[in-house]
Amino acid sequence: MTELPAVWVAELRDMFELIADPDGRAAALSEMAVAARRRQEVGDGQLCEMLELAEAGRLWALEHGG
């Protein structure tokens, strides 16, 4: 369990969706991350990284979406 789930990473990289709805997209990414942890697909460290990346994506989208 060293890599982040490919499906989650693909969703994070969808810049169009991030810019269209930064808050909603970050919330969806966070929910996906927590669900992956519940399914034991990722560990605690990966969950933390995923949540941080979701927030970073939101902030990036807010900055570049205007």
All heavy atoms as TSV, in Angstrom:
chain	resi	resn	atom	element	x	y	z
A	1	MET	N	N	0.830	-1.194	0.000
A	1	MET	CA	C	0.000	0.000	0.000
A	1	MET	C	C	0.873	1.255	0.000
A	1	MET	O	O	0.847	2.044	0.917
A	1	MET	CB	C	-0.910	0.010	1.224
A	1	MET	CG	C	-2.007	-1.001	1.183
A	1	MET	SD	S	-3.327	-0.760	2.394
A	1	MET	CE	C	-2.432	-0.691	3.915
A	2	THR	N	N	1.640	1.439	-1.035
A	2	THR	CA	C	2.478	2.625	-1.107
A	2	THR	C	C	1.940	3.651	-2.089
A	2	THR	O	O	2.253	4.820	-1.972
A	2	THR	CB	C	3.913	2.258	-1.501
A	2	THR	OG1	O	3.880	1.591	-2.756
A	2	THR	CG2	C	4.558	1.357	-0.464
A	3	GLU	N	N	1.141	3.239	-3.034
A	3	GLU	CA	C	0.618	4.153	-4.037
A	3	GLU	C	C	-0.818	4.533	-3.695
A	3	GLU	O	O	-1.536	3.784	-3.064
A	3	GLU	CB	C	0.654	3.511	-5.413
A	3	GLU	CG	C	2.058	3.285	-5.931
A	3	GLU	CD	C	2.066	2.739	-7.341
A	3	GLU	OE1	O	1.043	2.844	-8.043
A	3	GLU	OE2	O	3.096	2.199	-7.738
A	4	LEU	N	N	-1.192	5.702	-4.154
A	4	LEU	CA	C	-2.575	6.132	-3.989
A	4	LEU	C	C	-3.429	5.442	-5.041
A	4	LEU	O	O	-2.950	5.133	-6.135
A	4	LEU	CB	C	-2.660	7.648	-4.130
A	4	LEU	CG	C	-1.818	8.454	-3.141
A	4	LEU	CD1	C	-1.985	9.945	-3.405
A	4	LEU	CD2	C	-2.159	8.120	-1.709
A	5	PRO	N	N	-4.706	5.200	-4.749
A	5	PRO	CA	C	-5.585	4.542	-5.724
A	5	PRO	C	C	-5.643	5.310	-7.043
A	5	PRO	O	O	-5.849	6.530	-7.059
A	5	PRO	CB	C	-6.945	4.537	-5.020
A	5	PRO	CG	C	-6.620	4.630	-3.561
A	5	PRO	CD	C	-5.382	5.471	-3.484
A	6	ALA	N	N	-5.470	4.593	-8.135
A	6	ALA	CA	C	-5.417	5.207	-9.465
A	6	ALA	C	C	-6.699	5.963	-9.797
A	6	ALA	O	O	-6.651	7.042	-10.400
A	6	ALA	CB	C	-5.135	4.140	-10.520
A	7	VAL	N	N	-7.840	5.424	-9.410
A	7	VAL	CA	C	-9.121	6.080	-9.699
A	7	VAL	C	C	-9.186	7.424	-8.981
A	7	VAL	O	O	-9.604	8.437	-9.555
A	7	VAL	CB	C	-10.310	5.180	-9.280
A	7	VAL	CG1	C	-11.623	5.924	-9.380
A	7	VAL	CG2	C	-10.335	3.922	-10.121
A	8	TRP	N	N	-8.722	7.452	-7.736
A	8	TRP	CA	C	-8.733	8.694	-6.955
A	8	TRP	C	C	-7.782	9.716	-7.585
A	8	TRP	O	O	-8.127	10.890	-7.716
A	8	TRP	CB	C	-8.354	8.407	-5.505
A	8	TRP	CG	C	-8.500	9.603	-4.628
A	8	TRP	CD1	C	-9.611	9.986	-3.950
A	8	TRP	CD2	C	-7.498	10.593	-4.358
A	8	TRP	NE1	N	-9.365	11.153	-3.283
A	8	TRP	CE2	C	-8.082	11.552	-3.515
A	8	TRP	CE3	C	-6.188	10.768	-4.756
A	8	TRP	CZ2	C	-7.383	12.660	-3.049
A	8	TRP	CZ3	C	-5.481	11.875	-4.300
A	8	TRP	CH2	C	-6.082	12.806	-3.460
A	9	VAL	N	N	-6.610	9.291	-7.975
A	9	VAL	CA	C	-5.630	10.189	-8.597
A	9	VAL	C	C	-6.195	10.761	-9.901
A	9	VAL	O	O	-6.044	11.953	-10.177
A	9	VAL	CB	C	-4.287	9.465	-8.833
A	9	VAL	CG1	C	-3.342	10.332	-9.655
A	9	VAL	CG2	C	-3.648	9.084	-7.505
A	10	ALA	N	N	-6.869	9.932	-10.676
A	10	ALA	CA	C	-7.470	10.408	-11.926
A	10	ALA	C	C	-8.517	11.478	-11.648
A	10	ALA	O	O	-8.601	12.482	-12.364
A	10	ALA	CB	C	-8.085	9.237	-12.687
A	11	GLU	N	N	-9.312	11.283	-10.604
A	11	GLU	CA	C	-10.314	12.282	-10.233
A	11	GLU	C	C	-9.646	13.583	-9.795
A	11	GLU	O	O	-10.114	14.667	-10.124
A	11	GLU	CB	C	-11.221	11.753	-9.120
A	11	GLU	CG	C	-12.114	10.609	-9.540
A	11	GLU	CD	C	-13.165	11.026	-10.553
A	11	GLU	OE1	O	-13.621	12.185	-10.524
A	11	GLU	OE2	O	-13.535	10.187	-11.386
A	12	LEU	N	N	-8.574	13.485	-9.044
A	12	LEU	CA	C	-7.840	14.666	-8.594
A	12	LEU	C	C	-7.273	15.435	-9.781
A	12	LEU	O	O	-7.263	16.667	-9.789
A	12	LEU	CB	C	-6.704	14.259	-7.649
A	12	LEU	CG	C	-5.790	15.385	-7.161
A	12	LEU	CD1	C	-6.553	16.375	-6.285
A	12	LEU	CD2	C	-4.600	14.810	-6.405
A	13	ARG	N	N	-6.835	14.733	-10.800
A	13	ARG	CA	C	-6.210	15.366	-11.974
A	13	ARG	C	C	-7.214	15.964	-12.952
A	13	ARG	O	O	-6.822	16.609	-13.925
A	13	ARG	CB	C	-5.329	14.354	-12.702
A	13	ARG	CG	C	-4.091	14.009	-11.916
A	13	ARG	CD	C	-3.221	13.060	-12.666
A	13	ARG	NE	N	-1.994	12.802	-11.923
A	13	ARG	CZ	C	-1.182	11.813	-12.178
A	13	ARG	NH1	N	-1.431	10.985	-13.168
A	13	ARG	NH2	N	-0.097	11.652	-11.447
A	14	ASP	N	N	-8.495	15.767	-12.701
A	14	ASP	CA	C	-9.526	16.320	-13.582
A	14	ASP	C	C	-9.671	17.815	-13.283
A	14	ASP	O	O	-10.508	18.243	-12.493
A	14	ASP	CB	C	-10.847	15.587	-13.370
A	14	ASP	CG	C	-11.902	15.993	-14.382
A	14	ASP	OD1	O	-11.741	17.046	-15.043
A	14	ASP	OD2	O	-12.899	15.260	-14.491
A	15	MET	N	N	-8.824	18.614	-13.908
A	15	MET	CA	C	-8.761	20.050	-13.639
A	15	MET	C	C	-10.055	20.768	-13.992
A	15	MET	O	O	-10.445	21.716	-13.320
A	15	MET	CB	C	-7.585	20.664	-14.378
A	15	MET	CG	C	-6.257	20.226	-13.852
A	15	MET	SD	S	-4.949	21.020	-14.798
A	15	MET	CE	C	-3.781	19.690	-14.876
A	16	PHE	N	N	-10.729	20.324	-15.035
A	16	PHE	CA	C	-11.989	20.951	-15.433
A	16	PHE	C	C	-13.005	20.867	-14.297
A	16	PHE	O	O	-13.648	21.856	-13.950
A	16	PHE	CB	C	-12.538	20.310	-16.709
A	16	PHE	CG	C	-13.872	20.864	-17.100
A	16	PHE	CD1	C	-13.964	22.084	-17.755
A	16	PHE	CD2	C	-15.038	20.182	-16.795
A	16	PHE	CE1	C	-15.203	22.616	-18.097
A	16	PHE	CE2	C	-16.276	20.707	-17.129
A	16	PHE	CZ	C	-16.364	21.921	-17.793
A	17	GLU	N	N	-13.154	19.682	-13.729
A	17	GLU	CA	C	-14.115	19.496	-12.635
A	17	GLU	C	C	-13.707	20.265	-11.398
A	17	GLU	O	O	-14.547	20.827	-10.694
A	17	GLU	CB	C	-14.278	18.007	-12.314
A	17	GLU	CG	C	-14.993	17.218	-13.379
A	17	GLU	CD	C	-16.432	17.653	-13.578
A	17	GLU	OE1	O	-17.078	18.096	-12.607
A	17	GLU	OE2	O	-16.917	17.547	-14.711
A	18	LEU	N	N	-12.407	20.303	-11.102
A	18	LEU	CA	C	-11.925	21.060	-9.945
A	18	LEU	C	C	-12.247	22.539	-10.093
A	18	LEU	O	O	-12.722	23.177	-9.143
A	18	LEU	CB	C	-10.408	20.885	-9.785
A	18	LEU	CG	C	-9.928	19.776	-8.868
A	18	LEU	CD1	C	-8.419	19.631	-8.964
A	18	LEU	CD2	C	-10.348	20.003	-7.436
A	19	ILE	N	N	-12.015	23.087	-11.266
A	19	ILE	CA	C	-12.266	24.511	-11.485
A	19	ILE	C	C	-13.770	24.800	-11.500
A	19	ILE	O	O	-14.217	25.830	-10.998
A	19	ILE	CB	C	-11.579	24.997	-12.777
A	19	ILE	CG1	C	-10.058	25.022	-12.548
A	19	ILE	CG2	C	-12.086	26.365	-13.203
A	19	ILE	CD1	C	-9.240	25.322	-13.783
A	20	ALA	N	N	-14.546	23.886	-12.042
A	20	ALA	CA	C	-15.994	24.084	-12.127
A	20	ALA	C	C	-16.653	24.120	-10.746
A	20	ALA	O	O	-17.606	24.871	-10.530
A	20	ALA	CB	C	-16.620	22.988	-12.984
A	21	ASP	N	N	-16.144	23.321	-9.809
A	21	ASP	CA	C	-16.743	23.245	-8.469
A	21	ASP	C	C	-15.671	22.860	-7.451
A	21	ASP	O	O	-15.616	21.710	-7.003
A	21	ASP	CB	C	-17.877	22.220	-8.466
A	21	ASP	CG	C	-18.603	22.149	-7.133
A	21	ASP	OD1	O	-18.384	23.021	-6.262
A	21	ASP	OD2	O	-19.394	21.203	-6.954
A	22	PRO	N	N	-14.815	23.802	-7.084
A	22	PRO	CA	C	-13.697	23.478	-6.182
A	22	PRO	C	C	-14.121	22.862	-4.852
A	22	PRO	O	O	-13.554	21.852	-4.422
A	22	PRO	CB	C	-13.005	24.829	-5.966
A	22	PRO	CG	C	-13.407	25.668	-7.112
A	22	PRO	CD	C	-14.771	25.205	-7.496
A	23	ASP	N	N	-15.119	23.443	-4.221
A	23	ASP	CA	C	-15.540	22.940	-2.915
A	23	ASP	C	C	-16.202	21.563	-3.022
A	23	ASP	O	O	-15.890	20.657	-2.252
A	23	ASP	CB	C	-16.491	23.929	-2.234
A	23	ASP	CG	C	-15.808	25.231	-1.878
A	23	ASP	OD1	O	-14.603	25.215	-1.557
A	23	ASP	OD2	O	-16.484	26.279	-1.922
A	24	GLY	N	N	-17.085	21.424	-3.990
A	24	GLY	CA	C	-17.768	20.149	-4.173
A	24	GLY	C	C	-16.817	19.039	-4.574
A	24	GLY	O	O	-16.929	17.897	-4.121
A	25	ARG	N	N	-15.874	19.383	-5.443
A	25	ARG	CA	C	-14.907	18.372	-5.908
A	25	ARG	C	C	-14.007	17.930	-4.772
A	25	ARG	O	O	-13.724	16.741	-4.621
A	25	ARG	CB	C	-14.069	18.973	-7.048
A	25	ARG	CG	C	-13.487	17.947	-7.917
A	25	ARG	CD	C	-14.596	17.312	-8.733
A	25	ARG	NE	N	-14.067	16.114	-9.316
A	25	ARG	CZ	C	-14.701	14.973	-9.356
A	25	ARG	NH1	N	-15.913	14.869	-8.910
A	25	ARG	NH2	N	-14.145	13.916	-9.879
A	26	ALA	N	N	-13.543	18.901	-3.957
A	26	ALA	CA	C	-12.692	18.557	-2.820
A	26	ALA	C	C	-13.453	17.682	-1.827
A	26	ALA	O	O	-12.899	16.726	-1.278
A	26	ALA	CB	C	-12.176	19.818	-2.142
A	27	ALA	N	N	-14.728	17.981	-1.630
A	27	ALA	CA	C	-15.543	17.165	-0.729
A	27	ALA	C	C	-15.679	15.741	-1.262
A	27	ALA	O	O	-15.567	14.772	-0.508
A	27	ALA	CB	C	-16.917	17.805	-0.540
A	28	ALA	N	N	-15.908	15.616	-2.563
A	28	ALA	CA	C	-16.035	14.288	-3.167
A	28	ALA	C	C	-14.725	13.518	-3.066
A	28	ALA	O	O	-14.730	12.316	-2.748
A	28	ALA	CB	C	-16.461	14.415	-4.625
A	29	LEU	N	N	-13.607	14.190	-3.318
A	29	LEU	CA	C	-12.301	13.538	-3.203
A	29	LEU	C	C	-12.041	13.089	-1.761
A	29	LEU	O	O	-11.514	12.001	-1.532
A	29	LEU	CB	C	-11.191	14.477	-3.678
A	29	LEU	CG	C	-11.113	14.693	-5.183
A	29	LEU	CD1	C	-10.259	15.911	-5.502
A	29	LEU	CD2	C	-10.573	13.452	-5.869
A	30	SER	N	N	-12.420	13.914	-0.814
A	30	SER	CA	C	-12.243	13.555	0.596
A	30	SER	C	C	-13.097	12.342	0.957
A	30	SER	O	O	-12.636	11.435	1.648
A	30	SER	CB	C	-12.591	14.745	1.490
A	30	SER	OG	O	-11.685	15.804	1.273
A	31	GLU	N	N	-14.327	12.327	0.485
A	31	GLU	CA	C	-15.208	11.187	0.739
A	31	GLU	C	C	-14.642	9.910	0.123
A	31	GLU	O	O	-14.697	8.838	0.733
A	31	GLU	CB	C	-16.610	11.457	0.198
A	31	GLU	CG	C	-17.370	12.485	1.003
A	31	GLU	CD	C	-18.723	12.805	0.388
A	31	GLU	OE1	O	-19.254	11.982	-0.400
A	31	GLU	OE2	O	-19.242	13.892	0.695
A	32	MET	N	N	-14.115	10.029	-1.082
A	32	MET	CA	C	-13.508	8.866	-1.738
A	32	MET	C	C	-12.306	8.365	-0.944
A	32	MET	O	O	-12.099	7.156	-0.816
A	32	MET	CB	C	-13.056	9.231	-3.157
A	32	MET	CG	C	-14.172	9.444	-4.141
A	32	MET	SD	S	-13.568	10.014	-5.752
A	32	MET	CE	C	-12.665	8.567	-6.304
A	33	ALA	N	N	-11.521	9.300	-0.395
A	33	ALA	CA	C	-10.339	8.929	0.393
A	33	ALA	C	C	-10.733	8.193	1.664
A	33	ALA	O	O	-10.155	7.152	1.992
A	33	ALA	CB	C	-9.525	10.178	0.729
A	34	VAL	N	N	-11.732	8.715	2.350
A	34	VAL	CA	C	-12.197	8.069	3.583
A	34	VAL	C	C	-12.770	6.684	3.274
A	34	VAL	O	O	-12.521	5.715	4.006
A	34	VAL	CB	C	-13.217	8.959	4.314
A	34	VAL	CG1	C	-13.879	8.224	5.461
A	34	VAL	CG2	C	-12.533	10.231	4.821
A	35	ALA	N	N	-13.504	6.573	2.178
A	35	ALA	CA	C	-14.057	5.273	1.783
A	35	ALA	C	C	-12.941	4.282	1.471
A	35	ALA	O	O	-13.027	3.108	1.839
A	35	ALA	CB	C	-14.981	5.442	0.582
A	36	ALA	N	N	-11.891	4.740	0.816
A	36	ALA	CA	C	-10.756	3.862	0.513
A	36	ALA	C	C	-10.090	3.390	1.802
A	36	ALA	O	O	-9.657	2.243	1.901
A	36	ALA	CB	C	-9.741	4.587	-0.373
A	37	ARG	N	N	-10.036	4.247	2.792
A	37	ARG	CA	C	-9.454	3.856	4.090
A	37	ARG	C	C	-10.338	2.824	4.777
A	37	ARG	O	O	-9.842	1.847	5.332
A	37	ARG	CB	C	-9.258	5.097	4.983
A	37	ARG	CG	C	-8.704	4.765	6.356
A	37	ARG	CD	C	-7.286	4.192	6.222
A	37	ARG	NE	N	-6.812	3.710	7.494
A	37	ARG	CZ	C	-6.592	2.433	7.781
A	37	ARG	NH1	N	-6.783	1.496	6.864
A	37	ARG	NH2	N	-6.161	2.082	8.966
A	38	ARG	N	N	-11.641	3.044	4.744
A	38	ARG	CA	C	-12.577	2.080	5.351
A	38	ARG	C	C	-12.456	0.701	4.714
A	38	ARG	O	O	-12.610	-0.312	5.381
A	38	ARG	CB	C	-14.010	2.579	5.226
A	38	ARG	CG	C	-14.351	3.671	6.185
A	38	ARG	CD	C	-15.849	3.929	6.216
A	38	ARG	NE	N	-16.107	5.151	6.919
A	38	ARG	CZ	C	-16.756	6.189	6.425
A	38	ARG	NH1	N	-17.249	6.134	5.198
A	38	ARG	NH2	N	-16.934	7.277	7.129
A	39	ARG	N	N	-12.208	0.689	3.407
A	39	ARG	CA	C	-12.042	-0.582	2.691
A	39	ARG	C	C	-10.630	-1.137	2.861
A	39	ARG	O	O	-10.310	-2.184	2.301
A	39	ARG	CB	C	-12.335	-0.390	1.196
A	39	ARG	CG	C	-13.770	-0.108	0.872
A	39	ARG	CD	C	-14.026	-0.125	-0.625
A	39	ARG	NE	N	-13.202	0.823	-1.365
A	39	ARG	CZ	C	-13.526	2.079	-1.656
A	39	ARG	NH1	N	-14.688	2.553	-1.255
A	39	ARG	NH2	N	-12.715	2.857	-2.333
A	40	GLN	N	N	-9.803	-0.436	3.598
A	40	GLN	CA	C	-8.421	-0.817	3.875
A	40	GLN	C	C	-7.584	-0.884	2.602
A	40	GLN	O	O	-6.646	-1.662	2.501
A	40	GLN	CB	C	-8.351	-2.121	4.659
A	40	GLN	CG	C	-9.021	-2.026	6.002
A	40	GLN	CD	C	-8.964	-3.317	6.784
A	40	GLN	OE1	O	-8.547	-4.358	6.289
A	40	GLN	NE2	N	-9.389	-3.252	8.025
A	41	GLU	N	N	-7.929	-0.034	1.644
A	41	GLU	CA	C	-7.145	0.074	0.410
A	41	GLU	C	C	-5.946	0.992	0.613
A	41	GLU	O	O	-4.993	0.934	-0.163
A	41	GLU	CB	C	-8.011	0.602	-0.724
A	41	GLU	CG	C	-9.115	-0.356	-1.133
A	41	GLU	CD	C	-10.043	0.248	-2.168
A	41	GLU	OE1	O	-9.843	1.403	-2.603
A	41	GLU	OE2	O	-10.999	-0.442	-2.553
A	42	VAL	N	N	-6.042	1.872	1.590
A	42	VAL	CA	C	-4.951	2.789	1.931
A	42	VAL	C	C	-4.769	2.791	3.441
A	42	VAL	O	O	-5.691	2.475	4.189
A	42	VAL	CB	C	-5.222	4.232	1.432
A	42	VAL	CG1	C	-5.348	4.272	-0.080
A	42	VAL	CG2	C	-6.435	4.830	2.086
A	43	GLY	N	N	-3.580	3.176	3.860
A	43	GLY	CA	C	-3.298	3.284	5.277
A	43	GLY	C	C	-3.571	4.691	5.783
A	43	GLY	O	O	-3.984	5.580	5.035
A	44	ASP	N	N	-3.299	4.891	7.054
A	44	ASP	CA	C	-3.537	6.199	7.661
A	44	ASP	C	C	-2.696	7.295	7.002
A	44	ASP	O	O	-3.177	8.398	6.766
A	44	ASP	CB	C	-3.242	6.159	9.164
A	44	ASP	CG	C	-4.246	5.320	9.934
A	44	ASP	OD1	O	-5.378	5.116	9.447
A	44	ASP	OD2	O	-3.898	4.871	11.046
A	45	GLY	N	N	-1.443	6.992	6.728
A	45	GLY	CA	C	-0.577	7.978	6.088
A	45	GLY	C	C	-1.058	8.364	4.708
A	45	GLY	O	O	-1.018	9.544	4.324
A	46	GLN	N	N	-1.519	7.384	3.955
A	46	GLN	CA	C	-2.035	7.661	2.620
A	46	GLN	C	C	-3.321	8.471	2.695
A	46	GLN	O	O	-3.545	9.369	1.890
A	46	GLN	CB	C	-2.271	6.364	1.860
A	46	GLN	CG	C	-0.983	5.662	1.475
A	46	GLN	CD	C	-1.257	4.259	1.010
A	46	GLN	OE1	O	-1.854	3.472	1.736
A	46	GLN	NE2	N	-0.825	3.954	-0.195
A	47	LEU	N	N	-4.169	8.146	3.670
A	47	LEU	CA	C	-5.401	8.908	3.846
A	47	LEU	C	C	-5.070	10.368	4.113
A	47	LEU	O	O	-5.648	11.268	3.498
A	47	LEU	CB	C	-6.238	8.340	4.993
A	47	LEU	CG	C	-7.456	9.178	5.388
A	47	LEU	CD1	C	-8.426	9.336	4.234
A	47	LEU	CD2	C	-8.139	8.563	6.607
A	48	CYS	N	N	-4.127	10.609	4.988
A	48	CYS	CA	C	-3.712	11.973	5.294
A	48	CYS	C	C	-3.217	12.679	4.033
A	48	CYS	O	O	-3.587	13.826	3.756
A	48	CYS	CB	C	-2.635	11.958	6.373
A	48	CYS	SG	S	-2.125	13.590	6.901
A	49	GLU	N	N	-2.399	11.987	3.256
A	49	GLU	CA	C	-1.882	12.564	2.007
A	49	GLU	C	C	-3.013	12.878	1.034
A	49	GLU	O	O	-3.032	13.939	0.400
A	49	GLU	CB	C	-0.877	11.607	1.368
A	49	GLU	CG	C	-0.242	12.159	0.120
A	49	GLU	CD	C	0.790	11.213	-0.487
A	49	GLU	OE1	O	1.071	10.133	0.080
A	49	GLU	OE2	O	1.316	11.585	-1.546
A	50	MET	N	N	-3.972	11.984	0.920
A	50	MET	CA	C	-5.092	12.188	0.012
A	50	MET	C	C	-5.927	13.391	0.434
A	50	MET	O	O	-6.345	14.195	-0.406
A	50	MET	CB	C	-5.949	10.921	-0.058
A	50	MET	CG	C	-5.241	9.759	-0.731
A	50	MET	SD	S	-6.058	8.182	-0.481
A	50	MET	CE	C	-7.398	8.292	-1.665
A	51	LEU	N	N	-6.169	13.523	1.732
A	51	LEU	CA	C	-6.948	14.664	2.219
A	51	LEU	C	C	-6.197	15.975	1.985
A	51	LEU	O	O	-6.807	16.987	1.609
A	51	LEU	CB	C	-7.291	14.478	3.695
A	51	LEU	CG	C	-8.220	13.304	4.013
A	51	LEU	CD1	C	-8.375	13.142	5.514
A	51	LEU	CD2	C	-9.570	13.463	3.335
A	52	GLU	N	N	-4.901	15.958	2.194
A	52	GLU	CA	C	-4.096	17.153	1.942
A	52	GLU	C	C	-4.094	17.511	0.455
A	52	GLU	O	O	-4.193	18.686	0.096
A	52	GLU	CB	C	-2.665	16.944	2.435
A	52	GLU	CG	C	-2.549	16.929	3.946
A	52	GLU	CD	C	-1.151	16.584	4.430
A	52	GLU	OE1	O	-0.255	16.276	3.600
A	52	GLU	OE2	O	-0.949	16.610	5.647
A	53	LEU	N	N	-3.993	16.520	-0.397
A	53	LEU	CA	C	-4.010	16.775	-1.834
A	53	LEU	C	C	-5.377	17.281	-2.299
A	53	LEU	O	O	-5.450	18.138	-3.188
A	53	LEU	CB	C	-3.615	15.516	-2.610
A	53	LEU	CG	C	-2.145	15.141	-2.534
A	53	LEU	CD1	C	-1.913	13.751	-3.124
A	53	LEU	CD2	C	-1.290	16.172	-3.258
A	54	ALA	N	N	-6.443	16.770	-1.710
A	54	ALA	CA	C	-7.786	17.256	-2.052
A	54	ALA	C	C	-7.904	18.738	-1.711
A	54	ALA	O	O	-8.430	19.529	-2.505
A	54	ALA	CB	C	-8.853	16.446	-1.329
A	55	GLU	N	N	-7.405	19.128	-0.557
A	55	GLU	CA	C	-7.444	20.539	-0.162
A	55	GLU	C	C	-6.535	21.379	-1.048
A	55	GLU	O	O	-6.899	22.486	-1.448
A	55	GLU	CB	C	-7.051	20.692	1.302
A	55	GLU	CG	C	-7.007	22.117	1.789
A	55	GLU	CD	C	-8.319	22.885	1.726
A	55	GLU	OE1	O	-9.379	22.301	1.415
A	55	GLU	OE2	O	-8.288	24.104	1.982
A	56	ALA	N	N	-5.361	20.857	-1.381
A	56	ALA	CA	C	-4.458	21.580	-2.271
A	56	ALA	C	C	-5.101	21.766	-3.647
A	56	ALA	O	O	-4.973	22.831	-4.263
A	56	ALA	CB	C	-3.125	20.839	-2.402
A	57	GLY	N	N	-5.799	20.755	-4.120
A	57	GLY	CA	C	-6.502	20.868	-5.395
A	57	GLY	C	C	-7.591	21.923	-5.342
A	57	GLY	O	O	-7.775	22.698	-6.288
A	58	ARG	N	N	-8.302	21.982	-4.234
A	58	ARG	CA	C	-9.349	22.992	-4.059
A	58	ARG	C	C	-8.749	24.398	-4.104
A	58	ARG	O	O	-9.246	25.279	-4.807
A	58	ARG	CB	C	-10.081	22.779	-2.732
A	58	ARG	CG	C	-11.242	23.729	-2.514
A	58	ARG	CD	C	-11.866	23.527	-1.143
A	58	ARG	NE	N	-11.060	24.161	-0.111
A	58	ARG	CZ	C	-11.112	25.468	0.198
A	58	ARG	NH1	N	-11.929	26.274	-0.456
A	58	ARG	NH2	N	-10.349	25.963	1.151
A	59	LEU	N	N	-7.668	24.584	-3.360
A	59	LEU	CA	C	-7.021	25.900	-3.328
A	59	LEU	C	C	-6.474	26.281	-4.701
A	59	LEU	O	O	-6.589	27.439	-5.129
A	59	LEU	CB	C	-5.908	25.918	-2.279
A	59	LEU	CG	C	-6.388	25.783	-0.833
A	59	LEU	CD1	C	-5.203	25.661	0.109
A	59	LEU	CD2	C	-7.293	26.941	-0.443
A	60	TRP	N	N	-5.900	25.312	-5.413
A	60	TRP	CA	C	-5.394	25.563	-6.760
A	60	TRP	C	C	-6.551	25.997	-7.663
A	60	TRP	O	O	-6.431	26.954	-8.427
A	60	TRP	CB	C	-4.722	24.311	-7.320
A	60	TRP	CG	C	-4.302	24.474	-8.737
A	60	TRP	CD1	C	-3.135	24.966	-9.194
A	60	TRP	CD2	C	-5.097	24.171	-9.905
A	60	TRP	NE1	N	-3.130	24.995	-10.564
A	60	TRP	CE2	C	-4.324	24.518	-11.028
A	60	TRP	CE3	C	-6.379	23.646	-10.094
A	60	TRP	CZ2	C	-4.792	24.347	-12.322
A	60	TRP	CZ3	C	-6.841	23.491	-11.384
A	60	TRP	CH2	C	-6.055	23.822	-12.480
A	61	ALA	N	N	-7.665	25.284	-7.570
A	61	ALA	CA	C	-8.818	25.590	-8.436
A	61	ALA	C	C	-9.386	26.972	-8.121
A	61	ALA	O	O	-9.782	27.711	-9.033
A	61	ALA	CB	C	-9.895	24.523	-8.277
A	62	LEU	N	N	-9.430	27.338	-6.860
A	62	LEU	CA	C	-9.924	28.668	-6.497
A	62	LEU	C	C	-9.018	29.752	-7.066
A	62	LEU	O	O	-9.487	30.796	-7.514
A	62	LEU	CB	C	-10.024	28.806	-4.976
A	62	LEU	CG	C	-11.139	28.004	-4.328
A	62	LEU	CD1	C	-11.006	28.038	-2.809
A	62	LEU	CD2	C	-12.508	28.507	-4.763
A	63	GLU	N	N	-7.725	29.497	-7.067
A	63	GLU	CA	C	-6.766	30.472	-7.578
A	63	GLU	C	C	-6.819	30.573	-9.106
A	63	GLU	O	O	-6.685	31.657	-9.671
A	63	GLU	CB	C	-5.360	30.084	-7.149
A	63	GLU	CG	C	-4.297	31.070	-7.560
A	63	GLU	CD	C	-2.921	30.705	-7.060
A	63	GLU	OE1	O	-2.812	30.159	-5.944
A	63	GLU	OE2	O	-1.947	30.946	-7.797
A	64	HIS	N	N	-7.002	29.454	-9.783
A	64	HIS	CA	C	-6.929	29.441	-11.240
A	64	HIS	C	C	-8.289	29.468	-11.948
A	64	HIS	O	O	-8.330	29.546	-13.169
A	64	HIS	CB	C	-6.153	28.196	-11.706
A	64	HIS	CG	C	-4.708	28.268	-11.346
A	64	HIS	ND1	N	-4.224	27.842	-10.129
A	64	HIS	CD2	C	-3.653	28.749	-12.030
A	64	HIS	CE1	C	-2.925	28.044	-10.084
A	64	HIS	NE2	N	-2.541	28.599	-11.221
A	65	GLY	N	N	-9.343	29.369	-11.194
A	65	GLY	CA	C	-10.671	29.294	-11.802
A	65	GLY	C	C	-11.295	30.631	-12.120
A	65	GLY	O	O	-12.273	30.706	-12.833
A	66	GLY	N	N	-10.741	31.701	-11.563
A	66	GLY	CA	C	-11.333	33.020	-11.725
A	66	GLY	C	C	-11.144	33.563	-13.078
A	66	GLY	O	O	-11.788	34.266	-13.699
